[in-house]
Amino acid sequence: MNINFLRALLQNITQSLLFKNISTVAVGTGIAQIFPIIFYPLLARIFPPSEFGLLAIVVSIVPILSVIASGAFEGAILLSKSKVSSINLAAYILIRSSFILILFLLLIIFFGNQIAILLNEPRLNQWLYVVPVLCIGVIFFNLTNEWFVKYKYFSRLSLNKALYTITNVLSKVALGLLGSLKTGGLVLGDLAGKMIIMVYVSLTFLHLDKDQLRHITKSRIFNSTSEVKDFPKFVMPDQIISNLGGSIHVFFISAFFGATELGYVAIVSSILYAPITVFSSAIKDVFRQRAKEDFDATGSCRELYIKLLPPVAGIACLGFGTLYLIIPPFFNIFLGEQWIKAADYAQIMIPLFFFSFISMALKDVFIVVKKMHIALYWQFFFIFLLLLSLIISTYLYDSLEVTLYFMTVANSFSYFLYIFLSYYFAKA
């Protein structure tokens, strides 16, 4: 009887619309993360660790600036009441972003050299100029993703996620194989990939909802943010701090230990974030849409949260436990002997990725229940604890290993707290 019950329960879950939507998005995100891993052996042998370090600095600046430029209004598309509201909000975001990114370009002209000196990477001065262009690519891609989530184009969303990474990786490989472009080839590859996918998602949108463009007017653009004014107040600072939390260690490691050591840590993050992105991002996209429906209907999404938390935690335990055991031989064989130091760093950071996996999958509870200020308070705590750990470890110990231990403990505790808060506030 117990077996029949479990079989019926499993069948009910796998046949549910929620599960099907998660599976659809997971296919795209799975391809998006598996594909670059396939090419890591080639990229790791074409480019030295210092090039991965340079790329890490550039791509750490991009999400922070992208949020400032867009005002984090992309997430508000989910709350729009109609496609007319959504398209005018999207137009507002693109206009606002373009203006702010032009201002940032002026800052680079005057202060680019000082930024490069501060981060202990002289090459950065010339590559900062691609940052605004990368930001436009990120903002545009995020806009289309939010549109596809809002209007349940999950198959398109899945394809976009896959192509986003495929074009990015192939561009880097192609430029890397051209020997003259090995210096900065990873950054240029990232730029080329984002421009290609930007063209693709534009064509996809035009195919699906081209008729919505005729509804864009000045007055609608001006009023498009009237019902989502809290996003720049709470969501934007939350996302800025969130991106700082994911990037500030990059700036510290570059400044104190150099681009080569940063390159080792960067490739660890790229590989270990792959399982996080494959599963938790897929769950997050569908959870957010379903949680919004549940909350509107019942005033709570805790039941959905409880339903998803155990399997997400189970996947995390199995996946990262296995990774801890196989990482040393895996890095040696897969990436080559010059990357063996990265395996030691990876084992130190495993707990951090474990808790990040769980919290990321169900992180949008606060947006759904309109408690964005709670997420903001948590982010302040997160960044404070992380900064404290980085300052103490870099100034007192002058050891990258010790710095990574401090960072792992600080972030793991913060992510655990976030999981608890998400559960608590899932019921208004």
The 8 nearest C-alpha neighbors of each residue, nearest first, counted from 0:
[[1, 3, 2, 4, 5, 6, 7, 8],
 [0, 2, 4, 3, 5, 6, 7, 8],
 [1, 3, 5, 0, 4, 6, 7, 8],
 [4, 2, 6, 0, 1, 5, 7, 8],
 [3, 5, 1, 7, 2, 6, 8, 0],
 [6, 4, 8, 2, 7, 3, 9, 1],
 [5, 7, 3, 9, 4, 8, 2, 10],
 [6, 8, 10, 4, 5, 9, 3, 11],
 [9, 7, 5, 11, 6, 10, 4, 12],
 [10, 8, 6, 12, 11, 7, 5, 13],
 [11, 9, 7, 13, 8, 12, 14, 6],
 [10, 12, 8, 14, 9, 13, 7, 15],
 [13, 11, 9, 15, 10, 14, 8, 18],
 [14, 12, 10, 15, 11, 18, 9, 19],
 [13, 15, 11, 12, 10, 16, 18, 19],
 [16, 14, 12, 18, 17, 13, 11, 19],
 [15, 17, 19, 18, 20, 14, 13, 21],
 [18, 16, 20, 15, 19, 21, 285, 289],
 [19, 17, 21, 15, 16, 20, 13, 22],
 [20, 18, 22, 16, 21, 17, 23, 15],
 [19, 21, 23, 17, 22, 18, 16, 24],
 [20, 22, 18, 24, 19, 23, 282, 281],
 [23, 21, 25, 19, 20, 24, 18, 26],
 [24, 22, 20, 25, 21, 26, 19, 154],
 [23, 25, 157, 281, 21, 27, 26, 22],
 [26, 24, 22, 281, 28, 27, 23, 29],
 [27, 25, 29, 24, 23, 28, 30, 22],
 [28, 26, 157, 161, 30, 29, 24, 25],
 [27, 29, 31, 277, 25, 30, 26, 160],
 [28, 30, 277, 26, 31, 27, 32, 25],
 [29, 31, 33, 27, 161, 32, 28, 34],
 [30, 32, 161, 28, 164, 29, 34, 33],
 [33, 31, 273, 29, 30, 34, 35, 28],
 [32, 34, 30, 36, 35, 31, 29, 37],
 [33, 35, 37, 36, 32, 30, 31, 165],
 [36, 34, 38, 37, 33, 32, 168, 39],
 [37, 35, 39, 33, 38, 34, 32, 270],
 [38, 36, 35, 34, 39, 33, 40, 41],
 [37, 39, 35, 36, 41, 40, 42, 34],
 [38, 40, 42, 36, 41, 43, 37, 35],
 [41, 39, 334, 43, 38, 42, 333, 44],
 [40, 42, 44, 39, 38, 43, 45, 172],
 [41, 43, 39, 45, 44, 40, 46, 38],
 [44, 42, 40, 41, 46, 45, 39, 334],
 [43, 45, 41, 42, 46, 40, 47, 334],
 [46, 44, 42, 43, 41, 175, 47, 176],
 [45, 47, 43, 44, 42, 50, 181, 48],
 [48, 46, 49, 50, 43, 45, 51, 44],
 [49, 47, 262, 259, 51, 50, 263, 52],
 [48, 50, 259, 52, 258, 51, 47, 262],
 [51, 49, 53, 52, 48, 47, 46, 54],
 [52, 50, 262, 54, 48, 49, 53, 55],
 [51, 53, 262, 258, 49, 261, 55, 50],
 [54, 52, 50, 56, 55, 51, 49, 258],
 [53, 55, 51, 57, 52, 56, 186, 58],
 [56, 54, 52, 58, 53, 57, 59, 51],
 [55, 57, 59, 53, 54, 58, 52, 249],
 [56, 58, 54, 59, 60, 55, 53, 61],
 [57, 59, 61, 55, 60, 56, 54, 62],
 [60, 58, 56, 246, 57, 61, 55, 62],
 [59, 61, 57, 58, 63, 62, 64, 56],
 [60, 62, 58, 64, 63, 59, 134, 65],
 [63, 61, 65, 64, 60, 66, 59, 242],
 [64, 62, 65, 66, 239, 61, 60, 242],
 [63, 65, 67, 61, 66, 62, 68, 60],
 [66, 64, 62, 68, 134, 63, 67, 61],
 [65, 67, 71, 69, 68, 64, 63, 70],
 [68, 66, 64, 70, 65, 69, 63, 235],
 [67, 69, 96, 65, 99, 66, 70, 64],
 [70, 68, 96, 71, 66, 92, 67, 65],
 [69, 71, 231, 67, 72, 66, 235, 68],
 [72, 70, 235, 69, 66, 73, 230, 234],
 [71, 73, 75, 70, 74, 69, 230, 92],
 [74, 72, 75, 71, 142, 76, 145, 141],
 [73, 75, 72, 76, 77, 71, 145, 78],
 [76, 74, 72, 78, 77, 73, 227, 79],
 [75, 77, 79, 78, 74, 85, 73, 145],
 [76, 78, 149, 75, 79, 74, 145, 146],
 [77, 79, 75, 76, 80, 74, 149, 227],
 [80, 78, 76, 77, 81, 85, 84, 75],
 [79, 81, 78, 84, 82, 85, 83, 77],
 [82, 80, 84, 83, 79, 85, 86, 78],
 [81, 83, 85, 84, 86, 211, 80, 79],
 [82, 84, 81, 86, 85, 214, 87, 211],
 [83, 85, 81, 82, 87, 86, 79, 88],
 [86, 84, 82, 88, 83, 76, 87, 79],
 [85, 87, 89, 83, 88, 84, 82, 90],
 [88, 86, 220, 90, 89, 84, 215, 85],
 [87, 89, 223, 91, 85, 90, 86, 84],
 [90, 88, 86, 92, 87, 91, 85, 93],
 [91, 89, 87, 93, 88, 92, 86, 94],
 [90, 92, 88, 94, 89, 93, 220, 95],
 [91, 93, 89, 95, 69, 90, 94, 96],
 [92, 94, 96, 90, 95, 91, 97, 89],
 [95, 93, 91, 97, 96, 92, 90, 98],
 [94, 96, 92, 98, 93, 97, 91, 69],
 [97, 95, 68, 69, 93, 99, 98, 94],
 [98, 96, 100, 94, 95, 99, 93, 101],
 [97, 99, 101, 95, 96, 100, 94, 102],
 [98, 100, 102, 96, 68, 101, 97, 103],
 [101, 99, 103, 97, 102, 98, 131, 96],
 [100, 102, 104, 98, 103, 99, 97, 105],
 [103, 101, 99, 105, 100, 104, 106, 98],
 [104, 102, 100, 106, 105, 101, 99, 107],
 [105, 103, 101, 107, 106, 102, 100, 108],
 [104, 106, 108, 102, 103, 107, 109, 101],
 [107, 105, 103, 109, 104, 108, 110, 102],
 [108, 106, 111, 104, 110, 105, 109, 103],
 [107, 109, 105, 106, 111, 110, 104, 128],
 [108, 110, 106, 107, 111, 105, 112, 113],
 [111, 109, 107, 113, 112, 106, 108, 114],
 [112, 110, 107, 114, 124, 113, 108, 109],
 [111, 113, 115, 124, 114, 110, 116, 121],
 [112, 114, 116, 110, 115, 111, 117, 124],
 [115, 113, 117, 111, 112, 116, 118, 110],
 [114, 116, 112, 123, 121, 120, 118, 124],
 [117, 115, 119, 113, 114, 118, 121, 120],
 [116, 118, 114, 115, 119, 113, 254, 120],
 [119, 117, 254, 115, 116, 120, 253, 250],
 [118, 120, 254, 116, 117, 115, 253, 121],
 [119, 121, 115, 118, 122, 123, 116, 258],
 [122, 120, 115, 123, 124, 116, 119, 112],
 [123, 121, 124, 120, 125, 126, 115, 53],
 [122, 124, 126, 115, 121, 125, 120, 127],
 [123, 125, 111, 112, 115, 122, 126, 127],
 [126, 124, 123, 127, 122, 128, 111, 129],
 [127, 125, 123, 128, 124, 129, 122, 130],
 [126, 128, 130, 129, 125, 124, 123, 107],
 [127, 129, 126, 130, 125, 131, 104, 107],
 [128, 130, 132, 127, 131, 126, 133, 190],
 [129, 131, 133, 127, 132, 128, 61, 134],
 [132, 130, 134, 133, 100, 129, 135, 128],
 [133, 131, 135, 134, 129, 130, 136, 190],
 [132, 134, 130, 136, 131, 135, 190, 129],
 [135, 133, 131, 137, 65, 132, 136, 61],
 [136, 134, 138, 132, 137, 133, 139, 131],
 [135, 137, 133, 139, 134, 193, 138, 197],
 [136, 138, 134, 140, 135, 139, 141, 133],
 [139, 137, 141, 135, 140, 136, 134, 142],
 [138, 140, 142, 136, 141, 137, 135, 143],
 [139, 141, 137, 143, 142, 138, 136, 144],
 [142, 140, 144, 138, 139, 143, 137, 145],
 [143, 141, 139, 145, 140, 144, 73, 138],
 [142, 144, 146, 140, 145, 141, 147, 139],
 [145, 143, 141, 147, 146, 142, 156, 148],
 [146, 144, 148, 142, 143, 147, 149, 141],
 [145, 147, 143, 149, 144, 148, 142, 150],
 [146, 148, 152, 144, 150, 145, 149, 151],
 [149, 147, 151, 145, 146, 150, 144, 152],
 [150, 148, 77, 146, 147, 151, 145, 76],
 [149, 151, 147, 148, 152, 146, 153, 77],
 [152, 150, 148, 153, 149, 147, 146, 154],
 [153, 151, 147, 155, 154, 150, 156, 148],
 [152, 154, 156, 151, 155, 157, 24, 147],
 [153, 155, 157, 156, 152, 23, 158, 24],
 [156, 154, 158, 157, 153, 152, 159, 147],
 [155, 157, 153, 159, 154, 158, 147, 144],
 [156, 158, 27, 24, 154, 160, 155, 159],
 [157, 159, 155, 161, 27, 156, 160, 162],
 [160, 158, 156, 162, 161, 157, 163, 155],
 [161, 159, 163, 157, 27, 158, 28, 162],
 [160, 162, 31, 27, 158, 30, 159, 163],
 [161, 163, 165, 159, 164, 160, 166, 158],
 [164, 162, 160, 161, 165, 196, 166, 159],
 [163, 165, 167, 31, 162, 166, 161, 168],
 [164, 166, 162, 168, 167, 163, 169, 161],
 [165, 167, 192, 169, 164, 168, 163, 162],
 [168, 166, 192, 164, 170, 165, 189, 169],
 [167, 169, 171, 165, 170, 166, 35, 164],
 [168, 170, 172, 166, 171, 167, 173, 165],
 [169, 171, 188, 173, 167, 168, 172, 192],
 [172, 170, 188, 168, 174, 185, 169, 173],
 [171, 173, 175, 169, 170, 174, 176, 168],
 [174, 172, 170, 176, 175, 171, 169, 177],
 [173, 175, 177, 171, 176, 172, 184, 180],
 [176, 174, 172, 181, 177, 173, 184, 171],
 [175, 177, 173, 174, 178, 172, 45, 181],
 [178, 176, 175, 174, 179, 180, 173, 181],
 [179, 177, 180, 181, 176, 175, 174, 182],
 [178, 180, 177, 181, 182, 175, 174, 176],
 [181, 179, 184, 182, 178, 177, 174, 175],
 [180, 182, 184, 175, 178, 179, 183, 46],
 [183, 181, 180, 184, 50, 179, 185, 46],
 [182, 184, 186, 185, 181, 187, 180, 50],
 [183, 185, 181, 187, 180, 182, 186, 174],
 [184, 186, 188, 171, 183, 187, 189, 54],
 [185, 187, 189, 183, 188, 184, 54, 190],
 [188, 186, 190, 184, 189, 185, 191, 183],
 [189, 187, 171, 170, 185, 191, 190, 186],
 [188, 190, 186, 192, 187, 167, 191, 185],
 [189, 191, 187, 193, 188, 192, 133, 186],
 [192, 190, 188, 194, 193, 189, 187, 170],
 [191, 193, 167, 166, 189, 195, 190, 194],
 [194, 192, 196, 190, 136, 195, 191, 197],
 [193, 195, 197, 191, 192, 196, 190, 136],
 [196, 194, 192, 198, 197, 193, 191, 199],
 [195, 197, 199, 193, 198, 194, 163, 200],
 [198, 196, 194, 200, 195, 199, 193, 136],
 [197, 199, 201, 196, 195, 200, 202, 194],
 [198, 200, 196, 202, 201, 197, 203, 195],
 [201, 199, 203, 202, 197, 198, 204, 196],
 [202, 200, 198, 204, 199, 203, 197, 205],
 [201, 203, 205, 199, 200, 204, 206, 198],
 [204, 202, 200, 206, 201, 205, 199, 207],
 [203, 205, 207, 201, 206, 202, 208, 200],
 [206, 204, 209, 202, 203, 208, 207, 201],
 [205, 207, 203, 204, 208, 209, 202, 201],
 [208, 206, 204, 205, 209, 203, 210, 202],
 [209, 207, 210, 205, 211, 204, 206, 212],
 [208, 210, 205, 211, 212, 206, 207, 204],
 [209, 211, 208, 212, 213, 214, 205, 207],
 [212, 210, 209, 213, 214, 208, 83, 86],
 [211, 213, 214, 210, 215, 209, 86, 208],
 [214, 212, 211, 215, 210, 216, 209, 83],
 [213, 215, 212, 211, 83, 216, 87, 86],
 [216, 214, 87, 213, 212, 219, 86, 220],
 [217, 215, 219, 218, 220, 214, 87, 213],
 [218, 216, 220, 219, 221, 215, 87, 222],
 [217, 219, 221, 220, 216, 222, 223, 215],
 [220, 218, 222, 216, 221, 217, 223, 87],
 [219, 221, 87, 223, 217, 218, 222, 91],
 [220, 222, 218, 219, 223, 217, 224, 91],
 [223, 221, 219, 225, 220, 224, 218, 226],
 [224, 222, 88, 220, 221, 219, 225, 87],
 [225, 223, 227, 226, 222, 228, 88, 221],
 [224, 226, 222, 227, 223, 228, 221, 229],
 [225, 227, 224, 228, 223, 229, 222, 79],
 [228, 226, 224, 229, 225, 230, 75, 72],
 [227, 229, 230, 224, 225, 226, 231, 232],
 [230, 228, 232, 227, 231, 233, 234, 371],
 [229, 231, 234, 232, 233, 228, 235, 227],
 [232, 230, 235, 70, 229, 233, 234, 71],
 [233, 231, 229, 230, 234, 235, 236, 228],
 [232, 234, 230, 236, 235, 372, 231, 371],
 [233, 235, 230, 237, 236, 231, 238, 371],
 [234, 236, 231, 71, 238, 237, 70, 233],
 [237, 235, 239, 238, 233, 234, 240, 232],
 [236, 238, 375, 234, 235, 240, 239, 241],
 [237, 239, 241, 235, 240, 236, 242, 234],
 [240, 238, 236, 242, 241, 63, 237, 235],
 [239, 241, 243, 237, 242, 238, 244, 378],
 [242, 240, 238, 244, 239, 243, 237, 378],
 [243, 241, 245, 239, 244, 240, 63, 238],
 [244, 242, 240, 246, 247, 245, 241, 239],
 [245, 243, 241, 242, 246, 382, 247, 240],
 [244, 246, 242, 243, 247, 241, 248, 59],
 [247, 245, 243, 249, 59, 248, 244, 242],
 [246, 248, 243, 250, 249, 244, 245, 251],
 [247, 249, 251, 250, 246, 252, 245, 389],
 [250, 248, 246, 247, 252, 251, 253, 56],
 [249, 251, 253, 247, 248, 252, 254, 118],
 [252, 250, 248, 254, 253, 249, 255, 247],
 [253, 251, 256, 249, 255, 254, 250, 261],
 [252, 254, 257, 250, 258, 251, 256, 255],
 [253, 255, 118, 119, 251, 252, 257, 250],
 [256, 254, 252, 253, 251, 257, 393, 119],
 [255, 257, 252, 253, 254, 260, 258, 261],
 [258, 256, 253, 259, 260, 254, 255, 261],
 [257, 259, 52, 261, 49, 253, 260, 262],
 [260, 258, 49, 262, 48, 261, 257, 52],
 [261, 259, 262, 263, 258, 257, 256, 264],
 [260, 262, 258, 52, 264, 259, 263, 253],
 [261, 263, 52, 48, 51, 265, 259, 260],
 [264, 262, 341, 260, 261, 265, 266, 48],
 [263, 265, 267, 261, 262, 266, 268, 341],
 [266, 264, 262, 268, 267, 263, 261, 55],
 [265, 267, 269, 268, 263, 264, 270, 262],
 [268, 266, 264, 270, 265, 269, 345, 271],
 [267, 269, 265, 271, 266, 270, 272, 264],
 [268, 270, 266, 272, 267, 271, 265, 273],
 [269, 271, 267, 273, 272, 268, 266, 36],
 [272, 270, 268, 273, 269, 267, 274, 352],
 [271, 273, 275, 269, 270, 274, 268, 276],
 [272, 274, 32, 276, 271, 270, 275, 277],
 [275, 273, 277, 276, 272, 278, 271, 32],
 [276, 274, 272, 356, 273, 279, 277, 278],
 [275, 277, 280, 273, 274, 279, 278, 272],
 [278, 276, 29, 28, 274, 275, 25, 273],
 [279, 277, 281, 280, 276, 275, 25, 282],
 [278, 280, 360, 282, 275, 281, 276, 283],
 [281, 279, 283, 276, 282, 278, 360, 284],
 [280, 282, 25, 24, 278, 279, 283, 284],
 [281, 283, 279, 280, 285, 21, 284, 360],
 [282, 284, 360, 280, 286, 281, 285, 361],
 [285, 283, 281, 287, 282, 286, 280, 288],
 [284, 286, 288, 287, 282, 283, 21, 289],
 [287, 285, 283, 289, 288, 290, 284, 282],
 [286, 288, 290, 285, 284, 289, 283, 363],
 [287, 289, 291, 285, 286, 290, 292, 284],
 [290, 288, 286, 292, 291, 287, 285, 293],
 [291, 289, 293, 287, 300, 292, 288, 286],
 [292, 290, 294, 288, 289, 367, 293, 295],
 [291, 293, 289, 295, 290, 294, 296, 288],
 [294, 292, 290, 296, 295, 291, 300, 297],
 [293, 295, 298, 299, 291, 297, 300, 296],
 [294, 296, 292, 293, 298, 297, 291, 299],
 [295, 297, 293, 294, 298, 292, 299, 291],
 [298, 296, 294, 299, 293, 295, 300, 292],
 [297, 299, 294, 295, 296, 427, 426, 293],
 [300, 298, 426, 294, 297, 301, 427, 425],
 [299, 301, 425, 294, 290, 303, 302, 293],
 [302, 300, 425, 304, 303, 426, 299, 305],
 [303, 301, 305, 304, 300, 306, 299, 425],
 [302, 304, 306, 301, 300, 305, 307, 290],
 [303, 305, 301, 307, 302, 306, 308, 300],
 [306, 304, 302, 308, 303, 307, 301, 309],
 [305, 307, 303, 304, 308, 302, 309, 310],
 [306, 308, 304, 305, 309, 310, 311, 303],
 [307, 309, 311, 305, 310, 306, 304, 312],
 [310, 308, 312, 311, 307, 313, 306, 305],
 [311, 309, 313, 312, 308, 307, 314, 306],
 [310, 312, 308, 314, 313, 309, 357, 307],
 [313, 311, 315, 309, 310, 314, 357, 308],
 [314, 312, 310, 316, 315, 311, 309, 317],
 [313, 315, 311, 317, 312, 316, 318, 310],
 [314, 316, 312, 318, 313, 317, 353, 319],
 [317, 315, 313, 314, 318, 320, 319, 312],
 [316, 318, 314, 320, 315, 319, 321, 313],
 [317, 319, 315, 321, 320, 316, 314, 322],
 [318, 320, 322, 321, 316, 315, 317, 323],
 [321, 319, 323, 317, 322, 318, 316, 324],
 [320, 322, 319, 318, 324, 323, 317, 325],
 [321, 323, 319, 325, 324, 320, 326, 318],
 [322, 324, 320, 321, 346, 326, 325, 319],
 [325, 323, 322, 321, 326, 320, 327, 346],
 [324, 326, 322, 323, 327, 329, 328, 321],
 [325, 327, 329, 322, 323, 328, 330, 324],
 [328, 326, 342, 329, 330, 325, 331, 339],
 [329, 327, 331, 330, 326, 325, 332, 333],
 [328, 330, 326, 332, 327, 331, 333, 325],
 [331, 329, 333, 334, 327, 332, 328, 326],
 [332, 330, 335, 328, 336, 339, 329, 333],
 [333, 331, 329, 330, 335, 334, 328, 336],
 [332, 334, 330, 329, 40, 331, 335, 39],
 [335, 333, 40, 330, 43, 332, 331, 338],
 [336, 334, 331, 332, 337, 338, 333, 330],
 [335, 337, 331, 338, 339, 334, 332, 330],
 [336, 338, 335, 339, 340, 334, 331, 48],
 [339, 337, 336, 341, 340, 335, 334, 330],
 [340, 338, 341, 342, 336, 331, 337, 330],
 [339, 341, 342, 338, 343, 344, 263, 337],
 [340, 342, 263, 344, 339, 338, 343, 345],
 [343, 341, 345, 327, 339, 344, 340, 326],
 [344, 342, 345, 341, 346, 340, 347, 327],
 [343, 345, 341, 347, 342, 346, 348, 264],
 [346, 344, 342, 348, 347, 343, 267, 341],
 [347, 345, 349, 348, 343, 344, 323, 342],
 [346, 348, 344, 345, 349, 404, 343, 403],
 [347, 349, 345, 351, 346, 407, 350, 344],
 [348, 350, 352, 346, 351, 347, 345, 353],
 [351, 349, 353, 352, 348, 354, 411, 407],
 [350, 352, 411, 407, 348, 349, 353, 354],
 [351, 353, 355, 349, 350, 354, 356, 348],
 [354, 352, 350, 356, 351, 355, 315, 349],
 [355, 353, 356, 357, 352, 351, 414, 411],
 [354, 356, 352, 358, 353, 357, 359, 414],
 [357, 355, 275, 353, 354, 359, 358, 352],
 [358, 356, 354, 360, 355, 359, 312, 311],
 [357, 359, 355, 418, 360, 362, 356, 361],
 [360, 358, 362, 356, 361, 357, 355, 279],
 [361, 359, 279, 283, 357, 358, 282, 362],
 [362, 360, 359, 283, 358, 363, 364, 357],
 [361, 363, 359, 358, 364, 360, 421, 283],
 [364, 362, 366, 365, 361, 287, 367, 283],
 [365, 363, 367, 366, 362, 421, 425, 368],
 [364, 366, 370, 371, 368, 363, 367, 369],
 [367, 365, 369, 363, 364, 368, 371, 370],
 [366, 368, 364, 291, 369, 365, 363, 290],
 [369, 367, 365, 366, 370, 364, 427, 425],
 [370, 368, 366, 367, 371, 365, 364, 372],
 [371, 369, 365, 372, 368, 373, 366, 374],
 [372, 370, 365, 374, 373, 369, 366, 233],
 [371, 373, 375, 374, 370, 233, 376, 234],
 [374, 372, 376, 375, 371, 370, 377, 365],
 [375, 373, 377, 371, 372, 376, 378, 365],
 [374, 376, 237, 372, 378, 373, 377, 233],
 [377, 375, 373, 379, 378, 374, 372, 380],
 [376, 378, 374, 380, 375, 379, 381, 373],
 [379, 377, 381, 375, 380, 376, 240, 237],
 [378, 380, 376, 382, 381, 377, 383, 375],
 [379, 381, 377, 383, 378, 382, 384, 376],
 [382, 380, 378, 384, 379, 383, 413, 377],
 [381, 383, 385, 379, 384, 380, 244, 386],
 [384, 382, 380, 386, 381, 385, 379, 387],
 [385, 383, 387, 381, 382, 386, 409, 380],
 [384, 386, 382, 388, 387, 383, 409, 381],
 [387, 385, 389, 383, 388, 384, 382, 390],
 [386, 388, 384, 390, 385, 389, 383, 391],
 [387, 389, 385, 391, 405, 386, 390, 406],
 [390, 388, 386, 392, 387, 391, 393, 385],
 [389, 391, 387, 393, 392, 388, 394, 386],
 [392, 390, 388, 394, 389, 395, 393, 387],
 [391, 393, 402, 389, 396, 395, 390, 394],
 [394, 392, 397, 390, 391, 395, 396, 389],
 [393, 395, 391, 392, 390, 396, 397, 389],
 [396, 394, 392, 391, 393, 397, 390, 398],
 [395, 397, 398, 392, 393, 394, 401, 391],
 [398, 396, 393, 394, 395, 399, 392, 401],
 [399, 397, 396, 401, 400, 402, 393, 392],
 [398, 400, 402, 401, 403, 397, 256, 252],
 [401, 399, 403, 402, 398, 404, 344, 347],
 [402, 400, 404, 398, 403, 399, 405, 392],
 [401, 403, 399, 392, 405, 400, 404, 406],
 [402, 404, 406, 400, 401, 405, 407, 399],
 [405, 403, 401, 407, 406, 402, 347, 408],
 [406, 404, 402, 388, 408, 403, 407, 401],
 [405, 407, 403, 409, 404, 408, 388, 410],
 [408, 406, 351, 404, 410, 409, 405, 348],
 [407, 409, 411, 405, 406, 410, 412, 404],
 [410, 408, 406, 412, 407, 411, 385, 384],
 [409, 411, 413, 407, 412, 408, 351, 406],
 [412, 410, 351, 414, 408, 413, 409, 354],
 [411, 413, 415, 410, 409, 414, 408, 416],
 [412, 414, 410, 416, 415, 411, 381, 417],
 [413, 415, 417, 411, 416, 412, 354, 355],
 [416, 414, 412, 418, 417, 413, 411, 354],
 [415, 417, 413, 419, 414, 418, 420, 412],
 [416, 418, 414, 420, 415, 419, 421, 413],
 [419, 417, 421, 415, 358, 416, 420, 414],
 [418, 420, 416, 422, 417, 421, 423, 415],
 [419, 421, 423, 417, 422, 418, 424, 416],
 [422, 420, 418, 424, 419, 423, 425, 364],
 [421, 423, 419, 425, 420, 424, 418, 301],
 [422, 424, 420, 421, 425, 419, 426, 301],
 [423, 425, 426, 421, 422, 427, 420, 365],
 [426, 424, 301, 422, 300, 423, 421, 364],
 [427, 425, 299, 424, 301, 300, 423, 298],
 [426, 299, 424, 298, 425, 368, 294, 300]]
